[in-house]
Amino acid sequence: MFRIRLAVLFCLALAACAPRPATVVLPEAAQVGKVETLLYATTRNPEPAGKYGSDRVYKPLYGQLEVAIPPSHTPGKLEVSGGVPDPKRDFALAGEQRFDGEAMFRARLARQLRARPPGQREVVLFVHGFNVNFAEGAFRLAQLVDDFDIGGVPVYFSWSSAAKVLGYEHDRDSALFARDALERTIKDARAAGAESILLAAHSMGAFLAVETLRQMAIENPALPRRAVNAVVLISPDIDVDVFHSQAWRMGRLPQPFVIFVSTKDRALRLSAMLSGAQHQLGNLKTISQVADLPVTVFNVTKFSNGADLNHFTLGNSPALIRLFRNAGAVNDYIQRDRSGRTGLLPGTVLAVQKATEILLEPLSITQ
């Protein structure tokens, strides 16, 4: 057991060697790169010098970020600096405004939604994963918005990850602690006038997202489907049995309910070792493990090229980004590919009971 834990910690440490961005506001970055505006809600404690830490606050704090994407940005990469960023090469925070409270958050979100024509007032609510600091999660969302040309209003939910390799237990507790705040944020988005909400979550953030939907179903079985129109779990760090229990408690899942998996996800392999399981939801070995649930599984194993322990293949693979950016709405693909018309996506469709798996193939797309 000691050797297993030592190997796990060593491999996780390798994943932490990349530079970690800091919350440094550079207004001049707005004149250099393309700016993405993100509203945010967070359960992180405010620290001196305008930073958010890893301690927990029950009542969420709100604000708005202006993230400048460098002109040299390459799709699939998150170019960050461990010190003061260079806006010509690195993602940078060009501005931040902290709101007085929840009412101001709703008002600002309502204003952004009203600026869009009816039928296009969608909120994309992103929940980051394990070992992520406040700036890192914001930059990741800005990258996804730009790379995939996401049309909805982006909202960033940042829970109090310790942003440390050895902070797994702290992060799991912090994810559970943030359930009420995430539910509150979902309801705020609806109250602000969102016609639809796409809830996208990565890694341990997926555990938080599904736990929150389960909690909402306990209050009202129909609430998750009324509040959230689509769920996208990216490399979810959830025990498969736990996911079943969450889904069963919800009864009917929001649709579409999409899961991106890779059997080469080494981070989830290590997570499973720590918990004593064989697989996590994000590295399913076979779709039969979720065949009783109405979910669509995108298997991106053949696009996993080693970046980030293959733990964020969807955001790190230029080929996948081109595929989905040019494809249009993921929901359209799901509905059509269920009918067997696989020409829409390069891959094979497998239907097992209620679940559908799409095994994506790179084909002629160059990674």
C-alpha positions as CSV (number, residue, x, y, z in Angstrom):
1,M,0.0,0.0,0.0
2,F,2.8,2.4,0.8
3,R,4.4,1.9,-2.6
4,I,1.0,2.5,-4.3
5,R,0.5,5.7,-2.4
6,L,4.1,6.8,-3.1
7,A,3.6,6.1,-6.9
8,V,0.3,8.0,-6.9
9,L,1.8,11.0,-5.2
10,F,4.8,11.0,-7.6
11,C,2.6,10.8,-10.7
12,L,0.4,13.6,-9.3
13,A,3.4,15.7,-8.6
14,L,4.4,15.4,-12.3
15,A,1.1,17.0,-13.2
16,A,1.8,19.9,-10.9
17,C,5.1,21.0,-12.6
18,A,3.3,23.4,-15.0
19,P,3.3,27.1,-14.0
20,R,0.4,28.2,-11.9
21,P,-1.1,31.6,-12.7
22,A,-1.7,34.2,-10.1
23,T,-4.5,36.8,-9.7
24,V,-2.6,39.7,-11.1
25,V,-4.7,42.4,-12.8
26,L,-3.0,44.0,-15.8
27,P,-5.4,46.6,-17.4
28,E,-3.0,47.0,-20.4
29,A,-3.7,43.4,-21.4
30,A,-7.1,44.4,-22.7
31,Q,-5.3,46.4,-25.4
32,V,-3.2,43.4,-26.5
33,G,-5.4,40.3,-26.5
34,K,-9.0,39.3,-27.1
35,V,-11.1,39.9,-24.0
36,E,-13.6,37.4,-22.7
37,T,-16.0,38.6,-20.0
38,L,-16.8,36.1,-17.3
39,L,-19.3,36.5,-14.4
40,Y,-18.3,34.5,-11.4
41,A,-19.6,33.1,-8.1
42,T,-17.1,31.6,-5.6
43,T,-16.9,29.9,-2.2
44,R,-13.3,31.0,-1.8
45,N,-12.3,33.3,1.0
46,P,-11.1,36.8,0.0
47,E,-7.4,37.4,0.9
48,P,-5.3,40.6,1.0
49,A,-4.0,42.0,-2.3
50,G,-7.3,41.1,-4.1
51,K,-6.8,37.4,-4.2
52,Y,-9.2,34.5,-3.4
53,G,-7.8,31.7,-1.3
54,S,-8.5,28.1,-0.4
55,D,-10.5,28.6,2.8
56,R,-14.3,28.2,2.5
57,V,-17.1,30.7,2.8
58,Y,-20.6,29.4,2.9
59,K,-22.3,32.5,1.3
60,P,-20.9,32.8,-2.2
61,L,-19.1,36.0,-3.4
62,Y,-19.7,37.4,-6.8
63,G,-18.0,39.5,-9.5
64,Q,-16.9,39.9,-13.0
65,L,-13.6,39.1,-14.7
66,E,-12.1,40.4,-18.0
67,V,-9.7,37.7,-19.3
68,A,-7.3,38.7,-22.1
69,I,-6.4,35.8,-24.4
70,P,-2.9,36.4,-26.0
71,P,-2.8,37.0,-29.7
72,S,-0.4,34.1,-30.1
73,H,-2.9,31.7,-28.4
74,T,-2.9,28.2,-30.0
75,P,-6.2,26.2,-29.6
76,G,-5.8,23.4,-27.1
77,K,-3.2,25.2,-25.0
78,L,-3.5,27.2,-21.9
79,E,-0.6,29.6,-22.0
80,V,0.1,30.8,-18.5
81,S,2.9,32.3,-16.5
82,G,3.9,31.5,-12.9
83,G,4.8,35.1,-12.4
84,V,3.6,38.4,-13.9
85,P,2.1,37.4,-17.3
86,D,3.2,38.8,-20.6
87,P,-0.1,39.6,-22.4
88,K,1.5,38.9,-25.8
89,R,2.1,35.3,-24.8
90,D,0.1,34.5,-21.7
91,F,-3.5,34.6,-20.5
92,A,-3.9,37.6,-18.3
93,L,-6.5,39.2,-16.1
94,A,-7.3,42.6,-17.6
95,G,-9.9,43.5,-15.0
96,E,-11.9,42.5,-12.1
97,Q,-15.0,43.9,-10.4
98,R,-16.4,42.5,-7.2
99,F,-20.1,42.8,-6.7
100,D,-21.8,43.9,-3.5
101,G,-23.9,40.8,-3.4
102,E,-26.2,38.3,-5.1
103,A,-28.7,40.9,-6.4
104,M,-25.9,42.7,-8.3
105,F,-24.8,39.4,-9.8
106,R,-28.3,38.7,-11.0
107,A,-28.8,42.2,-12.4
108,R,-25.5,42.1,-14.3
109,L,-26.3,38.6,-15.7
110,A,-29.8,39.8,-16.6
111,R,-28.3,42.7,-18.6
112,Q,-26.0,40.4,-20.5
113,L,-28.8,38.0,-21.3
114,R,-31.2,40.8,-22.5
115,A,-28.5,42.0,-24.9
116,R,-29.0,38.8,-26.8
117,P,-32.1,38.0,-29.0
118,P,-34.7,35.7,-27.6
119,G,-33.8,32.1,-28.2
120,Q,-30.1,32.7,-27.6
121,R,-30.2,33.6,-23.9
122,E,-28.2,30.6,-22.7
123,V,-25.9,30.5,-19.7
124,V,-22.8,28.2,-19.8
125,L,-22.0,27.5,-16.2
126,F,-18.5,26.0,-15.7
127,V,-17.3,24.2,-12.6
128,H,-13.5,23.6,-12.4
129,G,-11.8,20.5,-11.0
130,F,-9.3,19.3,-8.5
131,N,-6.0,21.2,-7.8
132,V,-7.1,24.5,-9.5
133,N,-6.6,28.0,-8.2
134,F,-9.0,30.9,-8.9
135,A,-7.1,32.4,-11.8
136,E,-6.4,29.0,-13.4
137,G,-10.1,28.0,-13.6
138,A,-11.1,31.4,-15.0
139,F,-8.4,31.1,-17.7
140,R,-9.5,27.6,-18.6
141,L,-13.1,28.8,-19.1
142,A,-12.0,31.7,-21.3
143,Q,-9.9,29.3,-23.3
144,L,-12.9,26.9,-23.8
145,V,-15.2,29.8,-24.7
146,D,-12.7,31.1,-27.4
147,D,-11.5,27.7,-28.7
148,F,-15.0,26.2,-29.1
149,D,-16.7,29.5,-30.0
150,I,-19.3,29.1,-27.2
151,G,-22.2,31.4,-27.7
152,G,-23.8,31.4,-24.3
153,V,-23.0,33.8,-21.4
154,P,-20.1,32.2,-19.5
155,V,-20.4,32.0,-15.7
156,Y,-17.5,30.7,-13.7
157,F,-18.2,28.8,-10.4
158,S,-15.0,28.6,-8.4
159,W,-15.1,26.4,-5.3
160,S,-12.4,26.4,-2.7
161,S,-9.8,24.0,-4.1
162,A,-6.5,24.0,-2.2
163,A,-4.7,24.0,-5.5
164,K,-2.2,21.6,-4.1
165,V,-1.3,18.1,-5.3
166,L,-1.7,16.8,-1.7
167,G,-5.0,18.5,-1.2
168,Y,-7.3,15.8,-2.5
169,E,-9.2,15.3,0.7
170,H,-9.5,19.0,1.3
171,D,-10.8,19.4,-2.2
172,R,-13.4,16.6,-1.9
173,D,-14.7,18.2,1.3
174,S,-14.7,21.6,-0.3
175,A,-16.7,20.3,-3.3
176,L,-19.3,18.9,-0.9
177,F,-19.3,22.2,1.0
178,A,-20.1,24.1,-2.2
179,R,-23.3,22.3,-3.1
180,D,-25.6,24.9,-1.7
181,A,-23.7,27.7,-3.4
182,L,-23.8,26.0,-6.8
183,E,-27.5,25.4,-6.4
184,R,-28.0,29.0,-5.5
185,T,-26.0,30.1,-8.6
186,I,-28.1,27.9,-10.9
187,K,-31.3,29.4,-9.5
188,D,-29.8,32.9,-9.8
189,A,-29.1,32.3,-13.5
190,R,-32.8,31.2,-14.0
191,A,-34.0,34.2,-12.1
192,A,-31.9,36.5,-14.2
193,G,-33.7,35.3,-17.3
194,A,-31.6,32.5,-18.7
195,E,-33.8,30.5,-21.2
196,S,-31.4,27.6,-20.9
197,I,-28.5,26.5,-18.7
198,L,-25.7,24.3,-19.9
199,L,-23.9,22.9,-16.8
200,A,-20.3,21.9,-17.7
201,A,-18.0,20.5,-15.1
202,H,-14.5,19.0,-15.1
203,S,-12.9,16.3,-12.9
204,M,-13.9,16.7,-9.2
205,G,-16.1,19.6,-10.3
206,A,-18.3,17.0,-12.0
207,F,-18.8,15.3,-8.6
208,L,-19.9,18.7,-7.2
209,A,-22.2,19.3,-10.1
210,V,-24.0,15.9,-9.9
211,E,-24.2,16.1,-6.1
212,T,-25.9,19.5,-6.5
213,L,-28.4,18.1,-9.0
214,R,-29.1,15.2,-6.7
215,Q,-29.7,17.7,-3.8
216,M,-32.1,19.7,-6.0
217,A,-34.0,16.5,-6.8
218,I,-34.5,15.8,-3.1
219,E,-36.2,19.2,-2.8
220,N,-38.3,18.6,-5.9
221,P,-37.8,15.6,-8.3
222,A,-38.5,17.8,-11.4
223,L,-36.2,20.7,-10.3
224,P,-32.9,19.5,-12.0
225,R,-34.6,19.1,-15.4
226,R,-36.4,22.4,-15.1
227,A,-33.3,24.3,-14.0
228,V,-30.7,22.7,-16.2
229,N,-31.2,22.0,-19.9
230,A,-28.0,20.1,-20.6
231,V,-25.1,18.6,-18.6
232,V,-21.6,18.0,-19.8
233,L,-19.2,16.1,-17.6
234,I,-15.5,16.3,-18.7
235,S,-13.3,13.5,-17.3
236,P,-15.6,13.2,-14.2
237,D,-13.8,12.1,-11.0
238,I,-16.8,10.2,-9.7
239,D,-16.9,6.6,-8.5
240,V,-19.2,4.7,-10.9
241,D,-21.3,3.2,-8.1
242,V,-21.7,6.7,-6.6
243,F,-22.8,8.1,-9.9
244,H,-25.4,5.4,-10.1
245,S,-26.8,6.3,-6.7
246,Q,-26.8,10.0,-7.6
247,A,-28.6,9.3,-10.9
248,W,-31.2,7.0,-9.2
249,R,-32.0,9.6,-6.7
250,M,-32.5,12.2,-9.4
251,G,-34.9,9.9,-11.2
252,R,-34.9,11.5,-14.6
253,L,-31.7,13.1,-15.7
254,P,-31.6,16.4,-17.6
255,Q,-31.2,15.8,-21.3
256,P,-28.8,15.7,-23.0
257,F,-26.5,14.3,-20.3
258,V,-23.1,14.0,-21.9
259,I,-19.9,12.4,-20.5
260,F,-16.5,12.7,-22.1
261,V,-14.3,9.8,-21.2
262,S,-10.8,8.4,-22.0
263,T,-9.4,5.1,-20.9
264,K,-6.0,6.7,-21.0
265,D,-6.8,9.2,-18.3
266,R,-4.0,8.6,-15.9
267,A,-5.2,11.1,-13.3
268,L,-8.4,9.2,-12.9
269,R,-6.6,5.9,-12.8
270,L,-4.6,7.2,-9.9
271,S,-7.8,8.5,-8.2
272,A,-9.4,5.1,-8.5
273,M,-6.3,3.5,-6.9
274,L,-6.6,5.9,-4.0
275,S,-10.3,5.0,-3.5
276,G,-9.8,1.2,-4.1
277,A,-12.0,1.2,-7.2
278,Q,-11.1,-0.1,-10.6
279,H,-12.4,2.8,-12.7
280,Q,-13.9,6.2,-12.3
281,L,-16.7,7.5,-14.5
282,G,-14.3,9.5,-16.6
283,N,-12.3,6.5,-17.6
284,L,-15.0,3.9,-18.1
285,K,-13.8,0.6,-19.5
286,T,-17.1,-0.3,-21.1
287,I,-20.4,1.5,-21.6
288,S,-22.2,-1.4,-20.0
289,Q,-21.3,0.1,-16.7
290,V,-23.8,2.9,-17.3
291,A,-26.1,1.1,-19.7
292,D,-29.2,1.5,-17.4
293,L,-28.9,5.4,-17.6
294,P,-29.9,7.7,-20.4
295,V,-26.5,9.2,-21.0
296,T,-24.4,9.9,-24.1
297,V,-20.7,9.0,-23.7
298,F,-18.1,10.5,-26.0
299,N,-15.1,8.3,-25.9
300,V,-12.1,10.5,-26.8
301,T,-9.4,7.9,-26.0
302,K,-7.9,8.1,-29.5
303,F,-7.4,11.8,-29.1
304,S,-5.5,11.5,-25.7
305,N,-1.9,12.4,-26.5
306,G,-0.4,12.6,-23.0
307,A,-1.1,16.3,-22.2
308,D,-2.2,17.0,-18.6
309,L,-2.1,13.2,-17.8
310,N,-4.9,13.0,-20.5
311,H,-7.2,14.5,-17.9
312,F,-8.6,17.3,-20.1
313,T,-8.5,15.8,-23.5
314,L,-11.5,17.8,-24.7
315,G,-9.8,21.1,-24.0
316,N,-6.2,20.1,-24.9
317,S,-6.7,18.3,-28.3
318,P,-6.7,20.7,-31.3
319,A,-8.3,18.0,-33.4
320,L,-11.2,17.6,-31.0
321,I,-11.6,21.4,-30.8
322,R,-11.8,21.7,-34.5
323,L,-14.2,18.8,-34.7
324,F,-16.7,20.3,-32.2
325,R,-16.1,23.9,-33.2
326,N,-17.1,23.2,-36.8
327,A,-19.8,20.7,-35.9
328,G,-22.3,23.1,-34.3
329,A,-24.3,22.2,-31.2
330,V,-23.3,19.0,-29.4
331,N,-26.9,18.3,-28.8
332,D,-27.7,18.2,-32.5
333,Y,-25.0,15.6,-32.9
334,I,-26.2,13.5,-30.1
335,Q,-29.8,13.4,-31.3
336,R,-28.8,12.6,-34.9
337,D,-26.1,10.1,-34.1
338,R,-28.5,8.2,-31.9
339,S,-30.4,7.4,-35.2
340,G,-27.2,5.8,-36.5
341,R,-26.2,8.5,-39.0
342,T,-22.6,8.5,-38.0
343,G,-21.5,10.7,-40.9
344,L,-22.0,13.7,-38.6
345,L,-19.0,12.6,-36.4
346,P,-16.0,10.4,-37.3
347,G,-16.6,7.4,-35.2
348,T,-18.8,4.5,-34.2
349,V,-22.1,4.6,-32.3
350,L,-22.9,1.9,-29.8
351,A,-26.2,1.7,-28.1
352,V,-26.5,-0.4,-25.0
353,Q,-29.9,-0.3,-23.3
354,K,-30.5,3.4,-22.4
355,A,-26.9,4.6,-23.0
356,T,-25.2,5.7,-26.2
357,E,-21.5,5.7,-26.7
358,I,-19.8,7.5,-29.6
359,L,-16.2,6.3,-30.1
360,L,-14.6,9.2,-31.8
361,E,-11.9,8.6,-34.4
362,P,-9.2,11.2,-35.5
363,L,-9.5,9.9,-39.1
364,S,-8.0,12.5,-41.4
365,I,-8.0,15.2,-38.7
366,T,-4.4,16.0,-37.6
367,Q,-3.8,16.3,-34.0
